[in-house]
Amino acid sequence: MILSREREVTAFEEDLHRGDGWIDRAALLELWNEPVRLFRLANLLRMESCGDEVSFVVNRNVNFTNRCVGSCRFCAFRRADGYLLSEEEILDRVEAAERFSATEICIQGGLAPGLVLEDYCRILEAIRDNYPRMHLHAYSPMEVFYMSQNSGIAPEDSIRELLRAGLGSMPGTAAEILVDRVREEICPSKLSTSEWRDVITTAHRLGVSTTSTMLYGHVERMEDRIRHLLLLREIQAETGGFTEFVLLPFMPGNNDLGPSSQRMGHLENLKMHALARVALHPLITNIQASWVKLGRDLAGRTLLWGANDLGGTLIEENISRTAGAVEAEYMTPDQLCDLIERNGRVPVQRTTLYGRER
């Protein structure tokens, strides 16, 4: 028998009061094993937070280098002798994005040897000076940590300089799984959980909004995923600086971690989006599905399991593609609208910071 809305709310509120005022780890594990109840709760909370609107942004990725000194076992993008885009090549990509009416440029790359704060600022300044209306969503916490180390300054000082150069917001990538035991296995040279948190909370304190992410489906356990979600919830309660949570299923192609990784079915991916909605409610209201990693059809189905955002048009996406993503590099706004409508939702074009574009 389908429970009434009132009984669903009551059951959810009972779960909330089992722990510290929010739904606790034990309740989330129980929900994971009850997919029908998880589905219902996720949709209830999605409706309360977002209604039937599903958003997307018209953007372009600029992966400005694939040279990297890192050793992440899940990476298929890194090359020791790879490319480093010139300023002219970067601006050509931004010009093309403007012709597509993009409002956001997302800038990330490998940790190229010798890059310092000035190099990262120069990219922002060039785009800002030539395309002042473009929102610059740039540089992960790892990149900020790396440029700060190479420049001999604190991450706070780096973020202040990036702001002066035109930074609009930051991607909350490099999070992977925020459990050090897992990080030591999959990305031993990357910043630690506490260092990631420090860079993110510093950005929030300086007025820089960020996304939050999780890379799941490799060597982590279910308990690790939940610890990750609860840490993000704790940060959001403290700072309010996350605009959204983005689930990134692990792509096993062309990397060292692939052979030993989990093999997730469609239901597990759907359940993860639902669990994120429940775990992060009501502090992070936007749950984003990655159409590049999931594929268009499965990404559309997440809209029935608590997701309310499909990210961006992207135009160019190299990191997932090199790890085996089969989707094309670009979805037009019309294609995104059609996918959203086919799943019974209302498409809305948004800005990076979730204002309505039109």
Helices and strands as residue ranges (DSSP letters): H 5-16, H 25-32, H 35-50, E 53-57, E 59-63, H 87-99, E 104-108, H 117-130, E 135-138, H 141-151, H 155-165, H 180-186, H 193-205, E 210-216, H 222-239, E 242-249, G 258-260, H 266-280, E 287-289, H 291-294, H 296-302, E 309-312, H 319-322, H 333-342, E 346-349
